[in-house]
Amino acid sequence: MSLLLTIDTDPTTAPRESKAMPERLISGDPSFRTWAQDVSQGERTHTGVWQATPGETRSIKGESFEYCHILEGVIELVEDGHEPRRFQAGDMFVMKPGFTGIWRTIETVKKIYVTVY
């Protein structure tokens, strides 16, 4: 088993489809598609591609760390107590454990994610 992972940014497999949890939905009716590509380290690390349609949700990282690389679209993150920050295709960022705020999808977004729990 190789320890080198290539991330398929245009997967052809069927994604897991979901909606925002009612308690986290702020506005709109965003839908999510997740193409999980790797789970490792005893289920602690998750890697894949995620897509969301426009809407606003509450983002709560808890104890997880998440790296994101935006492939398509535009989002705005508003960390509690901070000014909004806009990210678009080509941008990368990290949400550290304890992050709370608003995830606003302005244009349908597609990202690579690596989450460590």
Z-matrix of the N, CA and C atoms (Angstrom, degrees):
N
C 1 1.443
C 2 1.524 1 109.81
N 3 1.330 2 115.81 1 125.52
C 4 1.458 3 121.00 2 -178.60
C 5 1.532 4 110.55 3 -75.82
N 6 1.301 5 115.92 4 145.44
C 7 1.454 6 121.91 5 175.60
C 8 1.521 7 111.47 6 -99.52
N 9 1.345 8 116.74 7 11.61
C 10 1.455 9 122.86 8 176.60
C 11 1.524 10 108.69 9 -108.35
N 12 1.322 11 116.91 10 121.88
C 13 1.459 12 122.03 11 -175.99
C 14 1.519 13 110.49 12 -110.74
N 15 1.325 14 116.28 13 127.04
C 16 1.461 15 121.87 14 170.87
C 17 1.521 16 106.89 15 -97.47
N 18 1.325 17 116.99 16 128.84
C 19 1.457 18 120.92 17 -179.96
C 20 1.521 19 108.99 18 -93.48
N 21 1.317 20 115.84 19 122.72
C 22 1.464 21 122.27 20 178.47
C 23 1.524 22 107.43 21 -82.60
N 24 1.339 23 117.24 22 108.64
C 25 1.463 24 120.94 23 -176.53
C 26 1.531 25 112.99 24 -80.95
N 27 1.319 26 117.41 25 -7.76
C 28 1.463 27 121.68 26 177.73
C 29 1.524 28 109.12 27 -133.00
N 30 1.336 29 117.45 28 63.66
C 31 1.466 30 120.52 29 -174.19
C 32 1.529 31 112.41 30 -65.16
N 33 1.330 32 114.81 31 146.79
C 34 1.466 33 120.99 32 179.44
C 35 1.524 34 111.81 33 -106.06
N 36 1.313 35 116.54 34 -4.05
C 37 1.466 36 119.93 35 177.02
C 38 1.528 37 109.63 36 -75.72
N 39 1.315 38 115.88 37 161.35
C 40 1.473 39 119.93 38 179.21
C 41 1.528 40 109.63 39 -70.69
N 42 1.334 41 117.27 40 131.60
C 43 1.466 42 119.84 41 178.62
C 44 1.524 43 111.08 42 -82.21
N 45 1.323 44 115.36 43 164.50
C 46 1.464 45 120.94 44 167.53
C 47 1.521 46 105.12 45 -84.07
N 48 1.326 47 116.85 46 126.73
C 49 1.464 48 121.00 47 -178.33
C 50 1.521 49 109.85 48 -105.57
N 51 1.347 50 115.85 49 141.43
C 52 1.460 51 120.03 50 -178.74
C 53 1.526 52 109.92 51 -153.32
N 54 1.310 53 114.60 52 173.86
C 55 1.463 54 122.89 53 177.84
C 56 1.524 55 108.05 54 -125.27
N 57 1.313 56 115.47 55 168.26
C 58 1.460 57 120.38 56 177.94
C 59 1.526 58 109.58 57 -66.53
N 60 1.328 59 116.49 58 141.44
C 61 1.456 60 120.30 59 173.91
C 62 1.526 61 107.79 60 -64.58
N 63 1.324 62 118.36 61 134.40
C 64 1.470 63 120.86 62 -176.70
C 65 1.528 64 113.78 63 -51.87
N 66 1.325 65 116.99 64 -38.49
C 67 1.464 66 120.28 65 -178.43
C 68 1.528 67 112.95 66 -71.81
N 69 1.344 68 117.23 67 -12.34
C 70 1.469 69 120.83 68 178.58
C 71 1.532 70 113.15 69 -108.40
N 72 1.313 71 117.89 70 -10.65
C 73 1.462 72 121.80 71 -179.20
C 74 1.529 73 110.44 72 -71.93
N 75 1.331 74 115.83 73 127.92
C 76 1.464 75 121.26 74 177.65
C 77 1.530 76 109.73 75 -104.77
N 78 1.340 77 116.92 76 -49.51
C 79 1.465 78 119.80 77 178.61
C 80 1.526 79 110.37 78 -156.89
N 81 1.341 80 114.37 79 159.54
C 82 1.460 81 120.67 80 -179.34
C 83 1.519 82 111.00 81 79.30
N 84 1.321 83 114.92 82 -166.06
C 85 1.464 84 121.98 83 179.31
C 86 1.526 85 108.59 84 -140.41
N 87 1.348 86 116.88 85 61.73
C 88 1.464 87 118.84 86 -175.97
C 89 1.524 88 112.49 87 -65.59
N 90 1.325 89 114.45 88 143.76
C 91 1.465 90 119.96 89 172.60
C 92 1.523 91 107.43 90 -119.33
N 93 1.331 92 115.09 91 152.41
C 94 1.458 93 121.60 92 -174.31
C 95 1.523 94 109.94 93 -124.38
N 96 1.327 95 114.83 94 144.76
C 97 1.465 96 121.72 95 174.32
C 98 1.528 97 106.83 96 -129.29
N 99 1.324 98 116.22 97 129.88
C 100 1.463 99 121.40 98 -177.67
C 101 1.519 100 109.99 99 -124.62
N 102 1.325 101 115.23 100 126.40
C 103 1.463 102 121.93 101 173.83
C 104 1.527 103 106.69 102 -110.67
N 105 1.335 104 116.47 103 87.41
C 106 1.464 105 121.00 104 178.61
C 107 1.530 106 107.81 105 -67.35
N 108 1.329 107 116.18 106 132.11
C 109 1.461 108 119.67 107 -177.16
C 110 1.522 109 113.20 108 -119.03
N 111 1.325 110 116.86 109 -16.85
C 112 1.457 111 118.75 110 177.52
C 113 1.528 112 109.47 111 -162.18
N 114 1.312 113 115.52 112 137.46
C 115 1.460 114 123.10 113 170.57
C 116 1.516 115 104.77 114 -129.90
N 117 1.318 116 116.58 115 125.34
C 118 1.463 117 118.83 116 -176.21
C 119 1.518 118 110.66 117 -146.18
N 120 1.291 119 115.40 118 -175.11
C 121 1.466 120 124.18 119 -178.19
C 122 1.523 121 110.90 120 52.64
N 123 1.334 122 115.03 121 50.45
C 124 1.459 123 119.49 122 178.34
C 125 1.517 124 112.59 123 62.35
N 126 1.330 125 117.13 124 41.39
C 127 1.474 126 123.87 125 178.43
C 128 1.534 127 113.07 126 73.99
N 129 1.325 128 118.27 127 9.39
C 130 1.469 129 120.73 128 -177.68
C 131 1.522 130 113.58 129 -84.44
N 132 1.350 131 118.35 130 -25.90
C 133 1.458 132 122.22 131 -176.35
C 134 1.529 133 109.47 132 -118.36
N 135 1.334 134 115.98 133 126.68
C 136 1.462 135 122.56 134 -179.83
C 137 1.522 136 108.64 135 -122.09
N 138 1.334 137 116.79 136 134.62
C 139 1.460 138 122.49 137 -179.26
C 140 1.519 139 108.85 138 -133.70
N 141 1.340 140 116.28 139 142.31
C 142 1.450 141 119.42 140 177.04
C 143 1.512 142 112.19 141 172.77
N 144 1.335 143 114.16 142 -159.59
C 145 1.460 144 122.22 143 179.66
C 146 1.521 145 107.31 144 -122.43
N 147 1.328 146 115.95 145 139.74
C 148 1.471 147 122.31 146 -176.89
C 149 1.512 148 108.41 147 -133.93
N 150 1.325 149 116.23 148 142.98
C 151 1.459 150 121.78 149 179.82
C 152 1.528 151 109.18 150 -132.91
N 153 1.337 152 116.65 151 142.82
C 154 1.465 153 121.68 152 178.54
C 155 1.517 154 109.91 153 -138.78
N 156 1.329 155 115.40 154 142.85
C 157 1.459 156 121.35 155 174.13
C 158 1.527 157 108.51 156 -89.96
N 159 1.332 158 117.58 157 165.76
C 160 1.462 159 120.68 158 -175.50
C 161 1.533 160 114.83 159 -55.84
N 162 1.317 161 113.82 160 144.03
C 163 1.454 162 123.04 161 179.39
C 164 1.515 163 109.76 162 156.95
N 165 1.324 164 115.93 163 178.12
C 166 1.459 165 122.63 164 -178.70
C 167 1.512 166 110.71 165 -128.14
N 168 1.323 167 115.68 166 131.02
C 169 1.459 168 120.62 167 178.13
C 170 1.528 169 110.02 168 -135.19
N 171 1.292 170 114.73 169 160.21
C 172 1.457 171 122.09 170 174.55
C 173 1.519 172 107.51 171 -83.12
N 174 1.323 173 117.30 172 128.07
C 175 1.463 174 122.55 173 179.44
C 176 1.519 175 108.65 174 -107.65
N 177 1.335 176 114.87 175 124.45
C 178 1.462 177 121.28 176 -179.72
C 179 1.528 178 107.55 177 -132.64
N 180 1.319 179 117.43 178 110.86
C 181 1.461 180 120.95 179 -176.61
C 182 1.519 181 113.51 180 -80.51
N 183 1.315 182 118.46 181 -25.02
C 184 1.465 183 118.68 182 -177.16
C 185 1.518 184 109.69 183 62.07
N 186 1.325 185 116.41 184 -127.32
C 187 1.465 186 121.07 185 -178.92
C 188 1.521 187 112.95 186 -94.63
N 189 1.336 188 117.87 187 3.50
C 190 1.464 189 120.07 188 -176.45
C 191 1.525 190 111.99 189 -88.57
N 192 1.315 191 114.65 190 155.13
C 193 1.456 192 125.86 191 177.04
C 194 1.516 193 105.19 192 -115.04
N 195 1.356 194 118.84 193 130.77
C 196 1.462 195 119.76 194 -179.87
C 197 1.518 196 111.47 195 -133.34
N 198 1.340 197 114.68 196 126.08
C 199 1.465 198 123.31 197 172.46
C 200 1.519 199 107.31 198 -97.89
N 201 1.336 200 117.75 199 133.85
C 202 1.466 201 122.82 200 179.23
C 203 1.519 202 110.35 201 -128.48
N 204 1.317 203 116.34 202 139.31
C 205 1.462 204 123.36 203 172.79
C 206 1.526 205 105.97 204 -125.45
N 207 1.328 206 116.81 205 112.47
C 208 1.460 207 121.53 206 -177.64
C 209 1.528 208 109.40 207 -75.46
N 210 1.339 209 115.67 208 122.65
C 211 1.463 210 121.99 209 178.45
C 212 1.522 211 111.67 210 -93.74
N 213 1.318 212 116.81 211 -38.48
C 214 1.463 213 122.87 212 -177.88
C 215 1.521 214 108.46 213 -147.15
N 216 1.337 215 116.40 214 153.93
C 217 1.451 216 121.47 215 171.64
C 218 1.514 217 114.80 216 89.83
N 219 1.337 218 114.08 217 -173.84
C 220 1.469 219 122.25 218 -177.22
C 221 1.520 220 108.52 219 -139.31
N 222 1.335 221 115.29 220 133.96
C 223 1.463 222 121.15 221 174.89
C 224 1.519 223 109.17 222 -131.03
N 225 1.312 224 114.77 223 165.94
C 226 1.449 225 121.72 224 171.65
C 227 1.519 226 106.88 225 -133.24
N 228 1.326 227 116.17 226 130.29
C 229 1.461 228 121.48 227 175.57
C 230 1.514 229 108.29 228 -109.94
N 231 1.319 230 115.78 229 133.27
C 232 1.458 231 121.00 230 177.62
C 233 1.526 232 106.56 231 -121.83
N 234 1.319 233 115.16 232 96.29
C 235 1.461 234 119.49 233 176.77
C 236 1.520 235 108.17 234 -68.78
N 237 1.328 236 116.83 235 137.64
C 238 1.467 237 120.34 236 179.45
C 239 1.526 238 110.04 237 -50.17
N 240 1.339 239 115.91 238 127.17
C 241 1.462 240 121.35 239 177.46
C 242 1.519 241 114.89 240 82.91
N 243 1.350 242 117.86 241 5.65
C 244 1.469 243 121.51 242 -177.46
C 245 1.524 244 110.62 243 -128.53
N 246 1.320 245 114.97 244 167.30
C 247 1.460 246 121.69 245 177.51
C 248 1.536 247 109.70 246 -74.79
N 249 1.345 248 117.38 247 152.86
C 250 1.474 249 120.80 248 176.53
C 251 1.528 250 111.36 249 -61.83
N 252 1.333 251 115.41 250 145.70
C 253 1.474 252 121.78 251 175.66
C 254 1.512 253 108.12 252 -127.35
N 255 1.322 254 116.27 253 130.90
C 256 1.465 255 122.65 254 -176.78
C 257 1.528 256 109.39 255 -100.15
N 258 1.345 257 115.21 256 138.89
C 259 1.462 258 122.01 257 177.54
C 260 1.520 259 108.02 258 -131.63
N 261 1.336 260 115.12 259 143.68
C 262 1.464 261 120.89 260 179.72
C 263 1.525 262 109.68 261 -142.03
N 264 1.325 263 115.83 262 -179.66
C 265 1.470 264 121.22 263 -176.83
C 266 1.530 265 110.95 264 -46.56
N 267 1.327 266 114.90 265 129.93
C 268 1.461 267 122.09 266 -179.95
C 269 1.522 268 113.67 267 98.11
N 270 1.334 269 117.02 268 -19.96
C 271 1.465 270 120.22 269 -179.09
C 272 1.526 271 111.14 270 -80.19
N 273 1.330 272 115.28 271 149.97
C 274 1.462 273 122.58 272 177.49
C 275 1.517 274 108.46 273 -132.24
N 276 1.322 275 116.17 274 147.69
C 277 1.457 276 120.39 275 178.58
C 278 1.519 277 109.29 276 -157.73
N 279 1.329 278 114.73 277 167.86
C 280 1.457 279 122.87 278 178.28
C 281 1.518 280 108.54 279 -126.78
N 282 1.322 281 116.04 280 134.02
C 283 1.461 282 121.60 281 169.77
C 284 1.526 283 105.90 282 -105.21
N 285 1.313 284 115.87 283 116.43
C 286 1.464 285 121.46 284 -176.15
C 287 1.527 286 110.89 285 -83.33
N 288 1.349 287 116.04 286 162.80
C 289 1.465 288 119.52 287 175.95
C 290 1.527 289 110.44 288 -53.56
N 291 1.330 290 115.56 289 138.02
C 292 1.446 291 121.27 290 -179.25
C 293 1.517 292 114.02 291 93.92
N 294 1.356 293 117.97 292 -9.80
C 295 1.463 294 120.56 293 179.35
C 296 1.524 295 110.18 294 -59.87
N 297 1.332 296 116.22 295 132.54
C 298 1.464 297 122.26 296 170.86
C 299 1.518 298 107.65 297 -137.95
N 300 1.322 299 115.71 298 142.72
C 301 1.450 300 119.47 299 179.45
C 302 1.519 301 111.24 300 171.59
N 303 1.337 302 115.09 301 -157.88
C 304 1.462 303 122.24 302 -178.34
C 305 1.520 304 109.06 303 -113.95
N 306 1.330 305 115.46 304 131.21
C 307 1.464 306 122.69 305 172.99
C 308 1.514 307 105.45 306 -103.38
N 309 1.322 308 116.79 307 113.69
C 310 1.463 309 122.40 308 -178.55
C 311 1.532 310 108.30 309 -112.79
N 312 1.330 311 117.29 310 110.96
C 313 1.465 312 121.01 311 175.83
C 314 1.524 313 107.46 312 -87.93
N 315 1.329 314 116.05 313 114.50
C 316 1.460 315 122.53 314 -177.46
C 317 1.527 316 110.02 315 -89.36
N 318 1.335 317 116.71 316 -46.39
C 319 1.461 318 123.62 317 173.82
C 320 1.525 319 106.00 318 -125.35
N 321 1.318 320 117.34 319 141.09
C 322 1.468 321 120.24 320 -178.79
C 323 1.518 322 109.72 321 -40.16
N 324 1.323 323 115.32 322 127.24
C 325 1.460 324 121.53 323 -174.11
C 326 1.522 325 110.35 324 -112.55
N 327 1.318 326 115.08 325 145.95
C 328 1.466 327 122.46 326 173.63
C 329 1.523 328 105.83 327 -132.44
N 330 1.333 329 115.38 328 130.48
C 331 1.477 330 118.62 329 -176.67
C 332 1.519 331 110.65 330 -139.48
N 333 1.319 332 114.71 331 156.96
C 334 1.460 333 122.96 332 165.48
C 335 1.523 334 105.34 333 -89.94
N 336 1.316 335 116.52 334 136.59
C 337 1.464 336 119.28 335 176.79
C 338 1.519 337 109.97 336 -128.26
N 339 1.316 338 114.50 337 148.09
C 340 1.462 339 122.96 338 168.26
C 341 1.526 340 104.68 339 -133.49
N 342 1.315 341 116.09 340 115.48
C 343 1.466 342 122.12 341 -178.33
C 344 1.516 343 108.66 342 -115.60
N 345 1.316 344 115.99 343 132.53
C 346 1.463 345 121.96 344 177.44
C 347 1.524 346 107.09 345 -119.01
N 348 1.344 347 115.61 346 125.03
C 349 1.468 348 122.26 347 -179.03
C 350 1.511 349 110.51 348 -102.96
